[in-house]
């Protein structure tokens, strides 16, 4: 028995010593981490960056070998800015608690995984909803989409692109002929008139664009058309508001420092919901408030466009001094609030939510266009009924695999169904993040300088986002 006790004692002693050594190593590692991170966070006396210091005998260029982009990248990593928190959907129907307000429980329900979409009931109180509507009325609303003008035709005419190039871009299957759905896809990027198959047939007849009547346009037939022939034809015969891509009114409410307490509260709640860096959320777009009267709608669209090498974000282009042929709003996240109950209609439709595949042309089959929220909302994979105080939250982009913004999530296609009876009020909070982390940081630094000037903070935000208040 004594021998067994001795063995146990030795074993216990070994375990204790191992624990002590591991503990000491962990403490040393922590001390080293604190030392180096503290050292890199301060500027050296000679004006150098936070990296290794140079001796007096070293060449001055050595002190500048760490470029500004490299220093900013290091700063981002230090501040844990390189990994954006992204909620997990788990599965459709999954419910999880979220901490948004003291002494109140909110539940986050997964509505779809493609896009990653959540619903939060009672995100806003009835009083908060009414106040936001009241503030929007005081600010004054404007038409969300104006009627097309001839100025857009002039802009298109100035584009340095031939008819053959346009034809090849539209001819998705490269069969040498334009099918009706290929033409319809093109018109979605026109000047805001929603073209239907009936319109196409009407235009073909009016312009004698399809003399053989087969419903297809050859290259030669296409060359006879004006670049903006479809929209021009409709303008000349008259366009109603109901024929626009969007039929609504909207305004913008500033949410930064000095804004109404309720607007600030909503922004803080969005920060807690998304768990994104407060600096990013604070420097995103103001709150957009939208009113849809009876007959109002918004055909299915993406809140933000795809990102290519030639693409710049509206919000960061002002500080990058770059010129790119493509621009988009880079709205990483959408948080949509329902401000009232709608008597009938007004649902938010996600036509391809959790679809097995996504293909632009598959959205149109014969005369059925899934993006048409005046006629085909009932065909959408997911319909969300507006309930006062409820919020929807979804990601417009995927992750790049390293915690930052990746490719556009095409499944985030959504639209506002026609309001059949009553009025619909909603609000949108968009969180803008540039997929290029360097550009995003330069933007954060620039807008901070704006806000620190003598000018009011509201002016700073309005200046940065002046060109962003355009819907896609």
TIZA-279882 format. One line per 5 residues: number of its first residue (from 0); their letters; for each residue x, y, z negated of N, C-alpha, C. Coordinates in steps of 0.02 Angstrom, whole numbers, plus 50000, padded with zeros to 5 digits. Example, Ala and Ser with C-alpha at 12.3 -4.5 7.8 and 13.67 -1.06 7.14 Angstrom:
2
0) AS) 50660,49716,49610,50615,49775,49610,50660,49835,49610  50642,49888,49646,50684,49947,49643,50645,50002,49606
//
This chain:
472
0) XXXXX) 50041,49939,50000,50000,50000,50000,50043,50063,50000  50098,50069,49956,50142,50128,49958,50171,50139,50028  50190,50083,50062,50219,50092,50129,50169,50123,50176  50106,50101,50171,50054,50128,50214,50045,50202,50200  50047,50220,50134,50039,50291,50116,50096,50332,50145
5) XXXXX) 50156,50302,50144,50214,50338,50171,50206,50351,50245  50182,50300,50281,50172,50308,50354,50120,50363,50367  50066,50361,50328,50014,50411,50336,50041,50481,50322  50084,50486,50270,50112,50551,50253,50155,50577,50310  50196,50530,50338,50239,50552,50394,50197,50574,50454
10) XXXXX) 50145,50537,50468,50101,50554,50525,50069,50622,50513  50046,50631,50452,50014,50695,50436,50064,50752,50444  50127,50740,50421,50179,50791,50426,50193,50808,50499  50196,50756,50542,50210,50767,50614,50154,50809,50645  50091,50792,50629,50034,50828,50657,50037,50901,50636
15) XXXXX) 50052,50912,50571,50055,50981,50546,50110,51020,50581  50169,50989,50589,50225,51024,50622,50208,51040,50695  50176,50993,50730,50156,51007,50799,50109,51066,50802  50060,51066,50757,50011,51120,50754,50046,51187,50742  50095,51186,50693,50131,51248,50677,50169,51273,50737
20) XXXXX) 50204,51227,50771,50243,51248,50830,50199,51277,50884  50143,51243,50897,50097,51268,50949,50070,51337,50930  50053,51344,50866,50027,51408,50842,50079,51463,50852  50142,51448,50833,50195,51499,50840,50205,51517,50913  50205,51467,50957,50213,51480,51029,50156,51524,51055
25) XXXXX) 50096,51511,51033,50039,51551,51055,50045,51623,51032  50068,51632,50969,50078,51699,50943,50131,51736,50983  50187,51702,50997,50241,51733,51036,50216,51752,51106  50178,51707,51137,50152,51722,51204,50106,51782,51202  50064,51787,51150,50019,51844,51143,50057,51909,51134
30) XXXXX) 50110,51906,51092,50151,51966,51081,50184,51989,51146  50212,51940,51183,50243,51958,51247,50193,51988,51296  50132,51959,51298,50080,51985,51343,50062,52057,51326  50053,52070,51258,50036,52138,51236,50092,52186,51253  50155,52164,51243,50212,52207,51256,50215,52227,51329
35) XXXXX) 50211,52179,51374,50219,52194,51445,50159,52231,51473  50098,52213,51451,50040,52250,51477,50039,52321,51451  50060,52331,51388,50064,52399,51361,50117,52439,51398  50173,52406,51413,50227,52441,51447,50206,52462,51517  50169,52418,51552,50150,52433,51621,50093,52482,51624
40) XXXXX) 50058,52493,51568,50002,52539,51568,50025,52611,51558  50089,52622,51541,50114,52689,51529,50166,52707,51582  50169,52771,51597,50217,52794,51647,50286,52801,51615  50336,52779,51650,50404,52784,51624,50426,52857,51620  50474,52874,51577,50496,52943,51568,50521,52974,51633
45) XXXXX) 50550,52934,51678,50577,52963,51739,50523,52973,51793  50460,52961,51775,50405,52971,51823,50390,52911,51865  50424,52855,51852,50411,52795,51891,50348,52762,51869  50329,52707,51904,50267,52671,51888,50277,52627,51828  50230,52581,51818,50230,52538,51760,50272,52476,51769
50) XXXXX) 50312,52471,51823,50352,52411,51834,50419,52417,51799  50470,52380,51825,50536,52382,51794,50566,52451,51802  50599,52476,51749,50629,52542,51752,50695,52539,51790  50715,52597,51818,50778,52600,51855,50830,52637,51814  50892,52619,51824,50946,52652,51788,50968,52713,51828
55) XXXXX) 51002,52762,51793,51023,52823,51828,51065,52809,51890  51101,52754,51891,51144,52740,51948,51108,52713,52009  51043,52695,52001,51007,52666,52057,50985,52720,52105  50977,52700,52168,50955,52747,52219,50883,52770,52203  50866,52833,52218,50799,52859,52203,50745,52821,52240
60) XXXXX) 50763,52794,52299,50712,52758,52337,50690,52695,52302  50732,52668,52259,50714,52607,52223,50657,52620,52175  50656,52684,52149,50602,52700,52102,50535,52706,52138  50538,52716,52205,50477,52724,52243,50457,52661,52281  50493,52606,52269,50479,52546,52309,50411,52516,52293
65) XXXXX) 50382,52533,52236,50314,52511,52221,50267,52563,52250  50233,52545,52304,50189,52593,52339,50127,52607,52299  50092,52660,52320,50029,52678,52286,49978,52622,52290  49967,52590,52349,49919,52535,52351,49937,52478,52304  50002,52466,52297,50023,52412,52252,50009,52430,52179
70) XXXXX) 50021,52494,52162,50007,52516,52094,49933,52513,52078  49892,52534,52127,49820,52532,52116,49795,52461,52111  49824,52416,52151,49804,52345,52147,49821,52317,52078  49880,52336,52053,49900,52312,51987,49853,52338,51933  49833,52401,51942,49788,52431,51893,49721,52395,51894
75) XXXXX) 49697,52380,51954,49634,52344,51959,49637,52277,51922  49692,52242,51932,49698,52176,51901,49701,52183,51826  49736,52235,51802,49741,52247,51730,49672,52257,51700  49630,52294,51735,49565,52311,51708,49512,52257,51722  49534,52198,51743,49488,52143,51758,49436,52166,51808
80) XXXXX) 49459,52207,51856,49415,52238,51906,49412,52195,51969  49453,52145,51972,49457,52106,52034,49407,52049,52036  49374,52036,51981,49325,51982,51980,49258,52010,51958  49211,52010,52005,49145,52035,51991,49103,51979,51961  49071,51994,51905,49028,51942,51875,48970,51927,51921
85) XXXXX) 48955,51864,51929,48901,51841,51972,48859,51791,51934  48794,51806,51928,48750,51762,51891,48742,51695,51927  48724,51644,51889,48713,51578,51918,48638,51564,51922  48616,51539,51980,48545,51525,51988,48525,51456,51963  48573,51410,51959,48562,51341,51938,48517,51304,51987
90) XXXXX) 48453,51319,51986,48405,51289,52033,48343,51333,52034  48303,51326,52087,48242,51365,52093,48195,51347,52035  48170,51399,52002,48126,51390,51944,48162,51392,51878  48229,51391,51879,48267,51393,51817,48256,51459,51781  48247,51456,51715,48235,51516,51675,48290,51523,51623
95) XXXXX) 48317,51583,51617,48369,51595,51567,48356,51662,51533  48377,51667,51470,48368,51729,51433,48422,51780,51453  48403,51844,51453,48450,51898,51466,48441,51951,51412  48496,51980,51391,48496,52030,51338,48496,52099,51370  48437,52130,51374,48431,52195,51407,48414,52251,51358
100) XXXXX) 48374,52235,51307,48352,52285,51259,48356,52256,51189  48370,52298,51138,48372,52273,51069,48303,52248,51048  48303,52193,51013,48242,52166,50983,48189,52148,51036  48210,52133,51096,48163,52113,51147,48196,52060,51192  48158,52008,51208,48184,51954,51249,48158,51960,51320
105) XXXXX) 48203,51957,51368,48184,51956,51438,48206,51889,51468  48170,51867,51518,48186,51804,51550,48200,51815,51624  48252,51783,51646,48274,51787,51716,48255,51721,51750  48211,51726,51800,48188,51666,51835,48217,51663,51905  48247,51607,51922,48276,51598,51989,48220,51584,52040
110) XXXXX) 48216,51628,52090,48165,51619,52142,48194,51584,52204  48258,51593,52217,48290,51558,52273,48365,51558,52263  48398,51512,52297,48471,51508,52294,48503,51538,52357  48465,51542,52411,48488,51573,52473,48434,51621,52497  48437,51685,52479,48490,51717,52441,48482,51701,52366
115) XXXXX) 48533,51718,52328,48529,51710,52255,48484,51765,52229  48423,51745,52211,48370,51793,52197,48336,51777,52130  48326,51829,52089,48297,51821,52023,48237,51868,52014  48194,51848,51969,48136,51890,51950,48139,51901,51875  48128,51963,51852,48128,51979,51781,48062,52015,51765
120) XXXXX) 48018,51982,51730,47954,52012,51711,47965,52064,51657  47924,52117,51658,47926,52169,51606,47994,52203,51601  48029,52208,51657,48094,52243,51655,48082,52317,51638  48028,52345,51664,48008,52414,51647,47941,52412,51611  47932,52459,51566,47868,52465,51533,47820,52504,51577
125) XXXXX) 47756,52500,51561,47706,52538,51599,47721,52612,51597  47741,52637,51539,47757,52708,51532,47816,52728,51575  47867,52685,51577,47926,52700,51619,47907,52701,51693  47865,52655,51714,47843,52653,51784,47806,52717,51802  47761,52738,51759,47722,52798,51772,47766,52860,51774
130) XXXXX) 47816,52862,51730,47860,52920,51728,47902,52924,51792  47928,52867,51817,47968,52868,51878,47925,52893,51936  47863,52870,51941,47818,52894,51994,47807,52969,51987  47797,52992,51926,47786,53063,51914,47847,53105,51935  47907,53082,51917,47967,53118,51935,47977,53120,52011
135) XXXXX) 47958,53065,52044,47964,53063,52117,47917,53113,52150  47857,53118,52123,47809,53166,52150,47834,53238,52140  47863,53251,52081,47890,53318,52068,47948,53334,52115  47990,53284,52128,48047,53295,52173,48022,53306,52245  47968,53272,52264,47942,53278,52331,47965,53221,52375
140) XXXXX) 47918,53190,52410,47936,53133,52453,47937,53154,52526  47977,53118,52564,47983,53131,52636,47971,53067,52674  47954,53073,52738,47943,53015,52779,48007,52973,52782  48000,52908,52771,48059,52864,52772,48087,52856,52841  48046,52864,52891,48069,52857,52960,48032,52907,53004
145) XXXXX) 48069,52948,53038,48039,52998,53082,48027,52966,53150  47985,52999,53189,47971,52975,53256,48034,52980,53299  48043,52933,53346,48102,52935,53389,48104,52999,53430  48164,53021,53446,48172,53082,53486,48217,53069,53545  48217,53116,53592,48259,53110,53651,48333,53118,53635
150) XXXXX) 48348,53145,53576,48418,53152,53556,48452,53084,53551  48414,53034,53529,48442,52967,53524,48458,52939,53592  48417,52956,53642,48431,52935,53710,48496,52965,53734  48506,53029,53718,48568,53063,53740,48629,53030,53708  48623,53012,53644,48679,52979,53610,48695,52912,53642
155) XXXXX) 48643,52875,53660,48654,52809,53692,48686,52818,53760  48663,52870,53797,48690,52882,53864,48765,52898,53862  48787,52927,53805,48857,52946,53799,48902,52888,53780  48873,52831,53762,48913,52773,53744,48952,52747,53804  49014,52733,53794,49057,52709,53848,49051,52633,53855
160) XXXXX) 48994,52612,53881,48982,52540,53889,48939,52530,53951  48957,52482,53992,48923,52471,54055,48860,52429,54046  48817,52429,54097,48757,52388,54095,48776,52314,54092  48828,52295,54128,48850,52225,54127,48871,52203,54057  48906,52248,54022,48928,52232,53953,48868,52226,53906
165) XXXXX) 48820,52270,53914,48760,52266,53873,48723,52201,53887  48716,52185,53951,48681,52124,53971,48714,52063,53940  48780,52059,53943,48816,52002,53916,48809,51997,53840  48804,52054,53807,48794,52054,53734,48725,52027,53716  48676,52045,53757,48607,52024,53743,48595,51951,53762
170) XXXXX) 48632,51928,53811,48621,51860,53838,48654,51809,53792  48621,51794,53736,48650,51751,53685,48671,51683,53711  48627,51652,53751,48644,51585,53775,48683,51585,53840  48699,51645,53864,48742,51652,53923,48716,51612,53983  48650,51616,53994,48622,51581,54051,48610,51627,54111
175) XXXXX) 48631,51691,54103,48624,51738,54158,48556,51770,54163  48513,51757,54114,48446,51787,54113,48428,51808,54042  48390,51862,54036,48369,51885,53970,48299,51859,53955  48294,51817,53904,48229,51794,53882,48196,51848,53840  48131,51841,53829,48095,51892,53792,48123,51900,53721
180) XXXXX) 48139,51845,53687,48164,51851,53619,48234,51882,53616  48273,51874,53670,48338,51907,53672,48329,51983,53679  48280,52003,53718,48265,52074,53725,48237,52102,53659  48195,52064,53626,48166,52085,53563,48220,52095,53510  48269,52051,53509,48324,52058,53462,48361,52124,53474
185) XXXXX) 48371,52141,53537,48404,52204,53554,48363,52264,53528  48298,52262,53538,48257,52321,53520,48257,52333,53445  48274,52282,53404,48276,52293,53332,48331,52343,53313  48380,52351,53357,48435,52398,53342,48426,52462,53381  48365,52475,53405,48351,52536,53442,48338,52595,53395
190) XXXXX) 48290,52637,53413,48279,52698,53375,48221,52693,53326  48203,52632,53307,48155,52626,53253,48084,52608,53274  48071,52598,53339,48006,52576,53361,48005,52500,53359  47954,52471,53328,47950,52398,53322,47918,52370,53385  47957,52336,53425,47933,52309,53488,47905,52239,53477
195) XXXXX) 47845,52227,53503,47814,52161,53498,47814,52128,53567  47801,52062,53570,47797,52029,53636,47745,52062,53682  47689,52086,53652,47639,52120,53692,47667,52184,53722  47708,52220,53682,47740,52281,53708,47786,52265,53766  47823,52210,53759,47870,52191,53812,47833,52179,53878
200) XXXXX) 47779,52141,53874,47741,52128,53935,47711,52192,53964  47688,52236,53919,47661,52301,53941,47714,52343,53976  47774,52343,53947,47829,52383,53975,47853,52354,54041  47859,52288,54044,47879,52256,54107,47832,52276,54164  47767,52276,54148,47718,52294,54199,47723,52368,54217
205) XXXXX) 47727,52411,54166,47729,52482,54178,47791,52505,54215  47847,52474,54201,47910,52493,54234,47926,52450,54295  47883,52402,54308,47894,52354,54364,47964,52323,54357  47979,52306,54294,48046,52280,54279,48054,52207,54297  47998,52171,54302,48000,52099,54315,47957,52084,54377
210) XXXXX) 47983,52101,54436,47942,52095,54497,47920,52024,54512  47960,51973,54493,47939,51905,54507,47893,51877,54453  47883,51914,54398,47835,51895,54348,47851,51833,54308  47914,51814,54305,47931,51752,54269,47949,51765,54195  47944,51827,54174,47957,51844,54104,48031,51846,54086
215) XXXXX) 48074,51840,54136,48147,51841,54126,48176,51900,54164  48230,51928,54137,48265,51982,54172,48333,51958,54195  48345,51964,54259,48412,51949,54285,48456,52011,54276  48519,52004,54288,48565,52060,54282,48545,52116,54329  48526,52100,54390,48507,52151,54438,48444,52187,54416
220) XXXXX) 48396,52150,54389,48335,52182,54364,48350,52226,54303  48396,52203,54261,48414,52241,54202,48449,52306,54220  48488,52305,54273,48525,52365,54295,48478,52421,54316  48418,52402,54336,48371,52453,54359,48339,52491,54301  48347,52464,54241,48316,52495,54182,48362,52546,54150
225) XXXXX) 48332,52598,54122,48369,52645,54081,48389,52609,54017  48447,52627,53989,48472,52594,53929,48420,52593,53873  48383,52647,53868,48333,52653,53815,48262,52652,53843  48254,52612,53896,48190,52613,53933,48131,52594,53890  48139,52543,53848,48083,52518,53809,48057,52572,53761
230) XXXXX) 48102,52601,53722,48080,52652,53675,48054,52714,53711  48087,52733,53766,48064,52791,53804,47994,52781,53830  47981,52721,53855,47914,52707,53882,47861,52715,53827  47875,52687,53768,47827,52692,53714,47818,52764,53690  47872,52803,53689,47866,52872,53668,47820,52911,53716
235) XXXXX) 47829,52898,53780,47790,52934,53829,47717,52916,53826  47702,52855,53808,47631,52836,53802,47605,52849,53732  47652,52871,53686,47631,52888,53619,47646,52832,53570  47677,52850,53513,47694,52801,53461,47660,52820,53396  47626,52772,53367,47594,52782,53302,47642,52763,53246
240) XXXXX) 47630,52790,53186,47672,52773,53128,47672,52698,53115  47616,52666,53129,47611,52594,53117,47656,52554,53163  47681,52586,53217,47724,52551,53264,47798,52560,53248  47813,52595,53193,47882,52604,53173,47905,52544,53132  47971,52537,53126,47998,52483,53085,47977,52491,53013
245) XXXXX) 47973,52553,52992,47955,52567,52922,47903,52622,52919  47852,52613,52880,47798,52662,52872,47790,52675,52797  47825,52725,52773,47824,52741,52701,47852,52811,52690  47851,52832,52627,47882,52895,52606,47928,52879,52548  47981,52919,52540,48028,52905,52486,48063,52968,52462
250) XXXXX) 48096,52962,52405,48139,53014,52379,48194,52982,52338  48242,53022,52316,48299,52997,52277,48302,53032,52210  48312,52996,52156,48316,53023,52089,48385,53011,52060  48419,53064,52043,48486,53060,52014,48482,53025,51946  48531,52980,51933,48532,52941,51871,48595,52951,51829
255) XXXXX) 48638,52996,51851,48702,53005,51816,48695,53046,51752  48752,53068,51726,48753,53107,51665,48710,53170,51674  48668,53183,51625,48624,53241,51628,48556,53226,51659  48547,53165,51684,48482,53147,51714,48431,53134,51659  48368,53127,51678,48314,53113,51630,48332,53050,51591
260) XXXXX) 48315,53051,51527,48334,52996,51482,48310,52929,51508  48249,52926,51535,48222,52862,51560,48262,52837,51619  48283,52882,51664,48323,52862,51721,48391,52836,51699  48419,52867,51648,48483,52843,51621,48473,52774,51589  48417,52765,51554,48403,52702,51521,48397,52646,51573
265) XXXXX) 48364,52660,51628,48356,52609,51681,48424,52590,51709  48466,52639,51719,48533,52624,51746,48573,52581,51697  48570,52597,51633,48606,52557,51584,48579,52486,51581  48514,52479,51590,48483,52413,51590,48507,52373,51650  48515,52406,51707,48540,52372,51767,48612,52349,51756
270) XXXXX) 48651,52389,51721,48720,52369,51706,48720,52305,51663  48676,52303,51614,48672,52244,51570,48647,52183,51609  48601,52195,51656,48574,52140,51695,48627,52110,51742  48660,52153,51780,48707,52129,51831,48775,52111,51801  48792,52140,51743,48856,52130,51710,48914,52149,51755
275) XXXXX) 48902,52198,51798,48954,52226,51841,48988,52284,51805  49049,52303,51825,49083,52359,51793,49040,52422,51792  49031,52453,51734,48990,52514,51730,49011,52568,51779  49078,52574,51790,49102,52626,51836,49074,52617,51906  49068,52554,51928,49042,52541,51994,48968,52557,51998
280) XXXXX) 48930,52535,51948,48858,52548,51948,48844,52623,51943  48880,52657,51900,48869,52728,51890,48883,52768,51954  48929,52744,51994,48949,52780,52055,48915,52752,52118  48861,52715,52108,48823,52690,52164,48766,52739,52180  48723,52720,52226,48670,52765,52249,48622,52784,52194
285) XXXXX) 48592,52843,52200,48538,52861,52153,48479,52814,52162  48430,52821,52118,48370,52779,52121,48326,52802,52179  48309,52756,52223,48264,52772,52278,48193,52752,52258  48146,52797,52263,48076,52784,52248,48037,52786,52313  47996,52735,52325,47961,52729,52389,47886,52721,52377
290) XXXXX) 47847,52755,52419,47774,52750,52416,47749,52723,52483  47710,52669,52479,47676,52642,52538,47601,52653,52530  47573,52694,52574,47501,52702,52574,47468,52643,52609  47402,52643,52610,47367,52588,52644,47391,52585,52717  47409,52525,52740,47437,52516,52807,47513,52521,52808
295) XXXXX) 47544,52542,52752,47617,52547,52749,47650,52479,52749  47710,52477,52776,47747,52414,52781,47820,52429,52794  47861,52377,52791,47932,52382,52810,47950,52313,52838  47962,52310,52903,47977,52246,52935,48042,52217,52906  48049,52152,52910,48105,52117,52878,48172,52144,52903
300) XXXXX) 48218,52152,52857,48282,52184,52870,48332,52161,52817  48394,52178,52827,48446,52168,52776,48462,52237,52745  48471,52239,52680,48488,52303,52648,48557,52327,52666  48599,52281,52689,48667,52299,52708,48689,52254,52764  48736,52278,52804,48756,52241,52864,48816,52197,52854
305) XXXXX) 48833,52158,52904,48893,52115,52900,48957,52157,52901  49010,52129,52874,49074,52164,52870,49123,52133,52918  49150,52174,52963,49202,52153,53009,49265,52194,52996  49318,52178,53031,49380,52216,53023,49369,52289,53043  49322,52300,53090,49311,52368,53116,49256,52404,53077
310) XXXXX) 49232,52375,53022,49176,52403,52985,49201,52443,52925  49171,52501,52914,49185,52540,52854,49120,52548,52816  49125,52560,52751,49067,52570,52708,49051,52644,52706  48987,52661,52706,48966,52731,52704,48996,52765,52643  48995,52732,52585,49013,52767,52524,49088,52777,52517
315) XXXXX) 49130,52736,52549,49202,52744,52541,49235,52778,52601  49199,52785,52656,49231,52813,52716,49254,52886,52704  49222,52920,52656,49239,52990,52643,49308,52997,52610  49332,52943,52580,49396,52948,52545,49451,52907,52578  49435,52870,52630,49486,52828,52662,49515,52861,52724
320) XXXXX) 49484,52916,52746,49509,52952,52805,49518,52906,52865  49474,52857,52870,49478,52810,52926,49422,52822,52975  49432,52800,53035,49381,52805,53087,49369,52736,53115  49308,52711,53106,49291,52644,53129,49227,52647,53170  49219,52604,53218,49159,52605,53261,49097,52580,53226
325) XXXXX) 49104,52541,53172,49047,52511,53138,49045,52535,53066  48985,52551,53042,48976,52573,52973,48915,52538,52943  48918,52524,52879,48860,52496,52844,48861,52521,52772  48809,52505,52734,48802,52535,52668,48837,52494,52613  48857,52433,52627,48894,52392,52579,48857,52388,52512
330) XXXXX) 48794,52369,52516,48753,52361,52456,48760,52290,52431  48804,52280,52385,48818,52213,52359,48757,52184,52324  48723,52225,52286,48666,52203,52247,48606,52248,52260  48547,52218,52262,48484,52255,52263,48445,52238,52200  48422,52290,52164,48375,52281,52109,48313,52321,52127
335) XXXXX) 48258,52286,52138,48195,52316,52160,48145,52314,52103  48113,52371,52089,48064,52375,52035,47994,52388,52064  47945,52350,52041,47876,52364,52059,47848,52413,52007  47825,52471,52030,47802,52523,51985,47727,52523,51974  47690,52484,52014,47618,52479,52003,47592,52413,52032
340) XXXXX) 47531,52397,52014,47498,52339,52044,47463,52361,52108  47463,52318,52158,47433,52334,52222,47368,52295,52230  47316,52329,52252,47250,52297,52257,47252,52236,52303  47283,52245,52361,47289,52189,52408,47347,52201,52456  47387,52149,52466,47444,52155,52510,47504,52184,52474
345) XXXXX) 47554,52206,52513,47613,52238,52483,47664,52191,52454  47658,52125,52468,47707,52078,52441,47777,52091,52471  47827,52066,52438,47895,52066,52466,47907,51997,52496  47922,51996,52561,47929,51932,52597,48003,51917,52609  48022,51856,52597,48088,51830,52614,48077,51774,52665
350) XXXXX) 48078,51791,52730,48058,51742,52782,48098,51678,52782  48163,51681,52767,48205,51621,52774,48237,51600,52708  48208,51621,52652,48237,51602,52587,48243,51526,52581  48302,51503,52563,48317,51432,52554,48304,51390,52616  48306,51423,52674,48302,51385,52737,48364,51342,52744
355) XXXXX) 48359,51288,52780,48418,51244,52789,48471,51280,52831  48449,51317,52882,48496,51353,52925,48468,51423,52939  48512,51466,52963,48491,51533,52983,48516,51547,53053  48470,51567,53096,48488,51586,53164,48443,51642,53186  48472,51696,53210,48434,51756,53228,48377,51740,53276
360) XXXXX) 48391,51703,53329,48340,51691,53380,48285,51644,53355  48300,51603,53304,48250,51557,53279,48195,51593,53241  48206,51657,53225,48154,51696,53191,48096,51711,53237  48107,51703,53302,48055,51715,53351,48040,51652,53390  47977,51634,53391,47957,51575,53429,47891,51592,53464
365) XXXXX) 47893,51589,53530,47836,51612,53570,47819,51684,53550  47758,51696,53529,47739,51764,53509,47740,51775,53434  47769,51729,53397,47772,51735,53324,47842,51759,53304  47843,51818,53273,47906,51847,53249,47903,51849,53172  47945,51809,53140,47943,51803,53067,47961,51868,53032
370) XXXXX) 47993,51914,53068,48012,51977,53037,47955,52027,53036  47901,52012,53071,47845,52058,53076,47802,52053,53014  47808,52103,52970,47772,52101,52906,47702,52129,52911  47682,52150,52970,47612,52171,52979,47569,52110,52998  47601,52059,53028,47562,52003,53053,47581,51935,53024
375) XXXXX) 47644,51926,53005,47667,51858,52990,47695,51848,52920  47675,51890,52873,47701,51881,52804,47682,51813,52776  47624,51787,52795,47602,51723,52768,47645,51665,52791  47688,51676,52840,47733,51624,52865,47801,51625,52830  47812,51674,52786,47877,51680,52752,47887,51621,52703
380) XXXXX) 47949,51601,52695,47964,51547,52647,47949,51567,52575  47955,51633,52561,47944,51656,52493,47908,51723,52495  47854,51729,52457,47816,51791,52449,47814,51809,52375  47830,51871,52359,47828,51893,52289,47776,51948,52284  47726,51936,52242,47672,51984,52233,47695,52040,52187
385) XXXXX) 47681,52104,52205,47701,52159,52161,47662,52160,52096  47698,52159,52041,47669,52163,51974,47705,52218,51937  47668,52266,51912,47697,52324,51879,47748,52304,51825  47807,52335,51829,47860,52323,51780,47907,52266,51797  47888,52224,51845,47932,52168,51864,47989,52193,51908
390) XXXXX) 48047,52162,51901,48105,52179,51942,48128,52117,51981  48149,52128,52042,48183,52076,52081,48257,52096,52086  48299,52046,52084,48372,52058,52085,48403,52006,52130  48438,52029,52183,48472,51981,52226,48537,52009,52253  48579,51962,52276,48644,51979,52305,48638,51981,52381
395) XXXXX) 48661,52034,52411,48661,52040,52484,48724,52011,52516  48773,51996,52474,48836,51967,52498,48854,51905,52457  48890,51861,52488,48917,51803,52452,48981,51824,52417  49008,51780,52377,49074,51792,52347,49127,51771,52397  49184,51804,52394,49239,51786,52439,49280,51727,52413
400) XXXXX) 49258,51697,52358,49294,51641,52329,49346,51661,52278  49359,51726,52274,49408,51752,52227,49377,51803,52180  49311,51804,52177,49277,51848,52131,49259,51916,52158  49270,51927,52223,49253,51993,52251,49200,51984,52306  49183,52037,52340,49131,52036,52391,49154,51996,52452
405) XXXXX) 49111,51951,52475,49127,51911,52534,49083,51928,52593  49062,51878,52630,49022,51889,52690,48949,51905,52672  48916,51936,52719,48845,51951,52710,48805,51886,52702  48757,51887,52656,48712,51831,52648,48652,51844,52694  48652,51811,52751,48599,51824,52800,48530,51804,52775
410) XXXXX) 48528,51759,52726,48464,51737,52698,48430,51791,52657  48465,51846,52644,48435,51901,52605,48387,51943,52647  48374,51921,52708,48324,51954,52750,48258,51960,52712  48229,52020,52710,48167,52031,52672,48130,52091,52701  48067,52095,52683,48027,52151,52707,47967,52164,52662
415) XXXXX) 47936,52222,52671,47877,52240,52633,47814,52226,52674  47771,52181,52650,47710,52164,52687,47662,52223,52687  47619,52224,52737,47572,52279,52745,47527,52285,52684  47516,52348,52663,47471,52361,52607,47400,52363,52636  47360,52315,52616,47292,52309,52644,47244,52354,52607
420) XXXXX) 47248,52355,52541,47206,52400,52501,47248,52431,52446  47238,52497,52435,47273,52530,52381,47338,52563,52403  47381,52575,52354,47446,52607,52364,47499,52566,52329  47558,52566,52357,47613,52527,52327,47672,52575,52312  47696,52572,52250,47754,52611,52229,47809,52561,52208
425) XXXXX) 47868,52571,52234,47926,52532,52212,47986,52578,52203  48038,52553,52172,48101,52589,52167,48158,52540,52180  48212,52566,52206,48271,52525,52223,48334,52553,52190  48371,52509,52157,48439,52525,52135,48486,52482,52176  48529,52513,52216,48579,52477,52254,48647,52488,52223
430) XXXXX) 48685,52435,52218,48753,52440,52191,48802,52431,52249  48838,52484,52264,48882,52486,52322,48953,52465,52304  48978,52414,52338,49046,52391,52327,49079,52377,52394  49136,52405,52405,49174,52394,52467,49209,52327,52463  49202,52284,52514,49239,52220,52514,49314,52229,52512
435) XXXXX) 49338,52288,52533,49409,52304,52528,49421,52335,52459  49452,52297,52416,49460,52319,52346,49501,52383,52340  49549,52393,52385,49589,52454,52383,49546,52516,52398  49503,52509,52447,49459,52566,52465,49411,52580,52408  49386,52527,52376,49339,52537,52321,49372,52575,52264
440) XXXXX) 49434,52559,52248,49469,52593,52194,49481,52666,52211  49502,52679,52273,49514,52749,52293,49449,52789,52289  49393,52757,52305,49329,52790,52299,49314,52807,52226  49324,52758,52182,49311,52769,52110,49352,52828,52084  49415,52831,52105,49458,52885,52082,49435,52952,52110
445) XXXXX) 49414,52952,52174,49393,53015,52206,49329,53043,52175  49280,53000,52164,49217,53025,52136,49226,53047,52064  49273,53016,52029,49288,53038,51960,49316,53109,51961  49357,53124,52011,49384,53192,52017,49328,53241,52034  49282,53220,52078,49226,53263,52094,49187,53281,52031
450) XXXXX) 49172,53230,51992,49130,53239,51933,49165,53280,51879  49232,53282,51880,49269,53318,51829,49279,53391,51848  49260,53410,51909,49265,53480,51930,49212,53521,51895  49213,53586,51909,49164,53630,51878,49094,53618,51905  49089,53589,51965,49023,53577,51995,48985,53524,51954
455) XXXXX) 48919,53529,51953,48879,53479,51915,48889,53409,51942  48882,53360,51898,48892,53291,51918,48842,53271,51973  48781,53299,51970,48731,53281,52021,48755,53301,52090  48787,53359,52094,48814,53381,52159,48867,53333,52183  48908,53308,52137,48960,53261,52157,48931,53198,52188
460) XXXXX) 48881,53170,52157,48851,53109,52183,48816,53122,52249  48779,53177,52253,48744,53193,52315,48793,53205,52372  48851,53233,52358,48901,53245,52410,48929,53179,52436  48946,53134,52391,48974,53070,52410,48924,53030,52452  48861,53031,52432,48810,52989,52465,48767,53026,52515
465) XXXXX) 48789,53085,52535,48748,53126,52580,48731,53088,52644  48780,53052,52672,48769,53017,52735,48742,52946,52725  48734,52927,52662,48712,52859,52647,48637,52852,52644  48602,52908,52638,48530,52906,52630,48495,52891,52696  48516,52839,52727,48487,52816,52790,48472,52742,52783
470) XX) 48412,52722,52799,48394,52652,52793,48416,52613,52853  48436,52551,52842,48456,52507,52898,48394,52475,52928
//
